[in-house]
Amino acid sequence: MMKLNPIPKLLQFFSDSKRMINISYKPTITDFKRTLKIVLFGTILLGIIGYIISILVGLIA
């Protein structure tokens, strides 16, 4: 039976993680506000859709 050695995969994971952290950047306030608006819009939209569905299910039942 062949033994699996997790060490090389673990080292590769840490190497990839370090590379990802190095190329990432802190968003500017403009980027942050834009992202916040998009996330809030999506959350509100999903909430409205869920509320409408619950009202429709309540009317049918």
Secondary structure as the mmCIF struct_conf table of DSSP 4:
data_model
#
loop_
_struct_conf.conf_type_id
_struct_conf.id
_struct_conf.beg_label_comp_id
_struct_conf.beg_label_asym_id
_struct_conf.beg_label_seq_id
_struct_conf.end_label_comp_id
_struct_conf.end_label_asym_id
_struct_conf.end_label_seq_id
HELX_LH_PP_P HELX_LH_PP_P1 MET A 2 LEU A 4
HELX_RH_AL_P HELX_RH_AL_P1 PRO A 6 ILE A 23
HELX_LH_PP_P HELX_LH_PP_P2 LYS A 26 THR A 28
HELX_RH_AL_P HELX_RH_AL_P2 ILE A 29 ILE A 60
#
